[in-house]
Amino acid sequence: MKLVRKDIEKDNAGQVTLIPEDPEDMWHAYNLLQVGDSLRASTIRKVQTESATGSVGSNRIRTTLTLCVETIDFDSQACQLRVKGTNIQENEYVKMGAYHTIELEPNRQFTLAKKQWDSVVLERIEQACDPSWSADVAAVVMQEGLAHICLVTPSMTLTRAKIEVNIPRKRRGNCSQHDRALERFYEQVVQAIQRHINFEIVKCVLVASPGFVREQFCDYMFQQAVKTDNKLLLENRSKFLQVHSSSGHKYALKEALCDPAVASRLSDTKAAGEVKALDDFYKMLQHEPDRAFYGLKHVEKANEAMAIDTLLISDELFRHQDVASRSRYVRLVDSVRENMGTVRIFSSLHVSGEQLGQLTGVAAILRFPVADLSDQEEESSSEED
């Protein structure tokens, strides 16, 4: 994302002009937009024209509109962002108050104005405009007959391809059908890797599977690369890292990212940091439950005691349509930072973010034990009795 201009007043009202440069920037834009904001961007409008003879025709005209945002629709697979709203600025083609849908496009600038720019939104702009933040990872999660090709960016896990091939069982004295089907499956996975993984950007390709599937696949892939003189695969051989996972399904990617060998290789990526933080939370919940809280009410109580060491929060909560609810989460983030705590904002499109979503979307690792709210409530009710 490229920041063209930033005009924010002391009362935190103002506007920023940005240019999204790649599909992931559309995800950042989706997280910046809220209902009630004003969005100014170039768009195409179908306009009816009447000629001197009275015949009516319609033309598609590119014009710049300013909308008051009413609905925001994001397609995570195509990375397309559509924003619907009413026109709030005079335009020769579109009446004031008329509805229009703007589809934000890469490499076309847009200006976003808000009455209140909070710390979470401003931090998102900083991250989106920092090129070092895009240390990308690819992953092939597989088992016999099933493979997922995923791209793990700092903000989301994208499934680029799913390969399914029926592998017959080995029969006593005849394994040819099994071997042929397995070879066909491996070949399809190799083709998908070449089609969907950009080795100029990707630092590391994880190959995760149960058993010996990953070793057999990598042996096959590089043997074929040598035979066909495939320079792309041979030159990037060092980027492939084999790790264990329990299955070939997408959710097994979290296990692969937790592997210590992977963690050291990906130490500078946000995805690995999120996975480690969630892993630490689960360990704390198991061994010291008084130092691991989840649910907004419990986490706020721990924050009042200045006990939060690491706050884990899903970006989905900041897209809340209710302004009061959103402000409550922003205040929590600001307060934890003021008390020298660490805040990790999880992407709801990451596997780790999906898991945090199952824990209400907000959790905390505490510096010291705090009595559970339910215990306190029981004590107060027994005192009343």
Disulfide bonds with the S-S distance in Angstrom:
none
